[in-house]
C-alpha cells in the first residue's frame, strides 16, 4: 500500500482541482505515517548508538554503525 502512495506522489501535480486535492490527501497521509514512525526510529537509533559505544567487537560495532547511518539517512 505504501508503494502505491509513493508512486502516486512521484507523479507531477495535477492541473485538475479534484485530482490535486486527492494528491494532497495522499501526501498528508504519507507524511502522517512518517511522523507516526519517527519516535520508534529515534528510539532504535538511540539504542544502536549505545550499543556501538559499548561494543567489544569492533567489526560488529562498525556493521551496526553502518546500518544505523542507512536507517537515519532515509
Backbone as JSON Lines, residues from 0, in Angstrom:
{"i":0,"aa":"X","n":[0.82,-1.19,0.0],"ca":[0.0,0.0,0.0],"c":[0.86,1.26,0.0]}
{"i":1,"aa":"X","n":[1.94,1.23,0.76],"ca":[2.83,2.39,0.81],"c":[3.43,2.65,-0.57]}
{"i":2,"aa":"X","n":[3.78,1.58,-1.28],"ca":[4.36,1.75,-2.62],"c":[3.37,2.42,-3.56]}
{"i":3,"aa":"X","n":[2.08,2.11,-3.41],"ca":[1.07,2.74,-4.24],"c":[1.05,4.25,-3.98]}
{"i":4,"aa":"X","n":[1.1,4.63,-2.71],"ca":[1.13,6.06,-2.37],"c":[2.41,6.7,-2.88]}
{"i":5,"aa":"X","n":[3.53,5.97,-2.72],"ca":[4.81,6.51,-3.16],"c":[4.78,6.79,-4.66]}
{"i":6,"aa":"X","n":[4.26,5.82,-5.42],"ca":[4.18,6.02,-6.87],"c":[3.29,7.2,-7.22]}
{"i":7,"aa":"X","n":[2.18,7.35,-6.51],"ca":[1.28,8.45,-6.83],"c":[1.91,9.79,-6.45]}
{"i":8,"aa":"X","n":[2.76,9.8,-5.44],"ca":[3.43,11.05,-5.05],"c":[4.53,11.44,-6.02]}
{"i":9,"aa":"X","n":[5.01,10.47,-6.77],"ca":[6.08,10.75,-7.71],"c":[5.55,11.36,-9.02]}
{"i":10,"aa":"X","n":[4.25,11.28,-9.22],"ca":[3.67,11.87,-10.41],"c":[3.62,13.38,-10.27]}
{"i":11,"aa":"X","n":[3.66,14.1,-11.4],"ca":[3.57,15.56,-11.33],"c":[2.22,15.98,-10.75]}
{"i":12,"aa":"X","n":[2.19,17.16,-10.15],"ca":[0.94,17.68,-9.61],"c":[-0.06,17.87,-10.74]}
{"i":13,"aa":"X","n":[-1.29,17.53,-10.45],"ca":[-2.35,17.63,-11.45],"c":[-2.81,19.07,-11.61]}
{"i":14,"aa":"X","n":[-3.34,19.37,-12.77],"ca":[-3.93,20.68,-13.02],"c":[-5.43,20.66,-12.76]}
{"i":15,"aa":"X","n":[-5.97,19.47,-12.51],"ca":[-7.39,19.35,-12.19],"c":[-7.57,19.46,-10.68]}
{"i":16,"aa":"X","n":[-8.48,20.31,-10.27],"ca":[-8.67,20.58,-8.85],"c":[-8.96,19.31,-8.05]}
{"i":17,"aa":"X","n":[-9.85,18.45,-8.52],"ca":[-10.22,17.24,-7.79],"c":[-9.01,16.31,-7.63]}
{"i":18,"aa":"X","n":[-8.28,16.14,-8.72],"ca":[-7.1,15.27,-8.67],"c":[-6.02,15.88,-7.78]}
{"i":19,"aa":"X","n":[-5.86,17.18,-7.84],"ca":[-4.88,17.85,-6.99],"c":[-5.24,17.68,-5.51]}
{"i":20,"aa":"X","n":[-6.52,17.78,-5.19],"ca":[-6.96,17.57,-3.8],"c":[-6.7,16.14,-3.36]}
{"i":21,"aa":"X","n":[-6.9,15.18,-4.26],"ca":[-6.61,13.78,-3.96],"c":[-5.12,13.58,-3.71]}
{"i":22,"aa":"X","n":[-4.29,14.19,-4.54],"ca":[-2.84,14.09,-4.36],"c":[-2.42,14.71,-3.03]}
{"i":23,"aa":"X","n":[-3.04,15.8,-2.66],"ca":[-2.73,16.46,-1.4],"c":[-3.11,15.56,-0.22]}
{"i":24,"aa":"X","n":[-4.27,14.91,-0.3],"ca":[-4.69,13.97,0.76],"c":[-3.69,12.82,0.88]}
{"i":25,"aa":"X","n":[-3.27,12.28,-0.26],"ca":[-2.29,11.18,-0.26],"c":[-0.97,11.63,0.38]}
{"i":26,"aa":"X","n":[-0.54,12.82,0.05],"ca":[0.7,13.35,0.61],"c":[0.58,13.52,2.13]}
{"i":27,"aa":"X","n":[-0.54,14.05,2.57],"ca":[-0.75,14.24,4.01],"c":[-0.8,12.91,4.75]}
{"i":28,"aa":"X","n":[-1.4,11.9,4.14],"ca":[-1.46,10.58,4.75],"c":[-0.06,9.98,4.88]}
{"i":29,"aa":"X","n":[0.72,10.08,3.84],"ca":[2.09,9.57,3.88],"c":[2.92,10.32,4.92]}
{"i":30,"aa":"X","n":[2.77,11.65,4.98],"ca":[3.5,12.44,5.97],"c":[3.1,12.05,7.39]}
{"i":31,"aa":"X","n":[1.83,11.77,7.58],"ca":[1.35,11.32,8.89],"c":[1.97,9.98,9.27]}
{"i":32,"aa":"X","n":[2.05,9.07,8.32],"ca":[2.69,7.77,8.59],"c":[4.15,7.95,8.98]}
{"i":33,"aa":"X","n":[4.85,8.8,8.27],"ca":[6.26,9.07,8.58],"c":[6.38,9.66,9.99]}
{"i":34,"aa":"X","n":[5.56,10.64,10.28],"ca":[5.6,11.29,11.59],"c":[5.28,10.31,12.71]}
{"i":35,"aa":"X","n":[4.35,9.38,12.47],"ca":[3.98,8.4,13.5],"c":[5.1,7.4,13.77]}
{"i":36,"aa":"X","n":[5.94,7.13,12.78],"ca":[7.05,6.18,12.97],"c":[8.31,6.83,13.53]}
{"i":37,"aa":"X","n":[8.38,8.13,13.49],"ca":[9.59,8.84,13.91],"c":[10.05,8.47,15.33]}
{"i":38,"aa":"X","n":[9.15,8.47,16.35],"ca":[9.62,8.12,17.71],"c":[10.24,6.73,17.78]}
{"i":39,"aa":"X","n":[9.68,5.77,17.08],"ca":[10.24,4.41,17.09],"c":[11.61,4.38,16.45]}
{"i":40,"aa":"X","n":[11.77,5.05,15.34],"ca":[13.06,5.09,14.65],"c":[14.1,5.78,15.53]}
{"i":41,"aa":"X","n":[13.7,6.88,16.18],"ca":[14.64,7.58,17.05],"c":[15.04,6.73,18.24]}
{"i":42,"aa":"X","n":[14.11,5.96,18.79],"ca":[14.41,5.07,19.91],"c":[15.4,3.98,19.5]}
{"i":43,"aa":"X","n":[15.16,3.37,18.36],"ca":[16.07,2.34,17.85],"c":[17.45,2.95,17.58]}
{"i":44,"aa":"X","n":[17.48,4.14,17.01],"ca":[18.75,4.8,16.72],"c":[19.53,5.07,18.01]}
{"i":45,"aa":"X","n":[18.83,5.51,19.03],"ca":[19.49,5.78,20.31],"c":[20.07,4.49,20.9]}
{"i":46,"aa":"X","n":[19.29,3.42,20.86],"ca":[19.76,2.13,21.38],"c":[20.96,1.63,20.58]}
{"i":47,"aa":"X","n":[20.92,1.8,19.27],"ca":[22.04,1.37,18.44],"c":[23.3,2.17,18.75]}
{"i":48,"aa":"X","n":[23.14,3.47,18.98],"ca":[24.31,4.3,19.32],"c":[24.92,3.84,20.64]}
{"i":49,"aa":"X","n":[24.08,3.5,21.61],"ca":[24.59,2.99,22.89],"c":[25.31,1.66,22.69]}
{"i":50,"aa":"X","n":[24.75,0.81,21.85],"ca":[25.37,-0.5,21.58],"c":[26.72,-0.32,20.9]}
{"i":51,"aa":"X","n":[26.81,0.58,19.95],"ca":[28.08,0.85,19.26],"c":[29.12,1.37,20.26]}
{"i":52,"aa":"X","n":[28.68,2.26,21.15],"ca":[29.61,2.85,22.12],"c":[30.15,1.83,23.11]}
{"i":53,"aa":"X","n":[29.38,0.77,23.39],"ca":[29.81,-0.21,24.4],"c":[30.23,-1.55,23.8]}
{"i":54,"aa":"X","n":[30.23,-1.67,22.47],"ca":[30.55,-2.95,21.84],"c":[32.02,-3.32,22.04]}
{"i":55,"aa":"X","n":[32.24,-4.58,22.34],"ca":[33.61,-5.06,22.49],"c":[34.16,-5.59,21.17]}
{"i":56,"aa":"X","n":[33.29,-5.83,20.21],"ca":[33.69,-6.33,18.9],"c":[33.66,-5.17,17.91]}
{"i":57,"aa":"X","n":[34.82,-4.73,17.47],"ca":[34.9,-3.56,16.59],"c":[34.21,-3.79,15.25]}
{"i":58,"aa":"X","n":[34.32,-5.0,14.71],"ca":[33.69,-5.28,13.42],"c":[32.17,-5.21,13.53]}
{"i":59,"aa":"X","n":[31.63,-5.77,14.6],"ca":[30.19,-5.72,14.84],"c":[29.73,-4.28,15.05]}
{"i":60,"aa":"X","n":[30.51,-3.52,15.8],"ca":[30.17,-2.11,16.03],"c":[30.12,-1.35,14.71]}
{"i":61,"aa":"X","n":[31.06,-1.62,13.82],"ca":[31.09,-0.95,12.52],"c":[29.87,-1.32,11.69]}
{"i":62,"aa":"X","n":[29.47,-2.6,11.71],"ca":[28.28,-3.03,10.98],"c":[27.04,-2.32,11.5]}
{"i":63,"aa":"X","n":[26.91,-2.27,12.8],"ca":[25.75,-1.6,13.41],"c":[25.75,-0.12,13.05]}
{"i":64,"aa":"X","n":[26.9,0.48,13.12],"ca":[27.02,1.9,12.79],"c":[26.63,2.17,11.33]}
{"i":65,"aa":"X","n":[27.04,1.31,10.43],"ca":[26.7,1.46,9.01],"c":[25.19,1.32,8.8]}
{"i":66,"aa":"X","n":[24.59,0.31,9.42],"ca":[23.14,0.12,9.29],"c":[22.38,1.27,9.93]}
{"i":67,"aa":"X","n":[22.87,1.77,11.04],"ca":[22.24,2.9,11.7],"c":[22.27,4.14,10.8]}
{"i":68,"aa":"X","n":[23.4,4.36,10.18],"ca":[23.53,5.51,9.27],"c":[22.55,5.38,8.11]}
{"i":69,"aa":"X","n":[22.39,4.17,7.59],"ca":[21.45,3.93,6.5],"c":[20.01,4.23,6.93]}
{"i":70,"aa":"X","n":[19.62,3.76,8.1],"ca":[18.26,3.97,8.58],"c":[17.99,5.45,8.87]}
{"i":71,"aa":"X","n":[18.92,6.11,9.5],"ca":[18.68,7.51,9.9],"c":[18.82,8.48,8.74]}
{"i":72,"aa":"X","n":[19.41,8.05,7.63],"ca":[19.54,8.95,6.49],"c":[18.31,8.96,5.59]}
{"i":73,"aa":"X","n":[17.4,8.06,5.82],"ca":[16.2,7.96,4.98],"c":[15.2,9.03,5.32]}
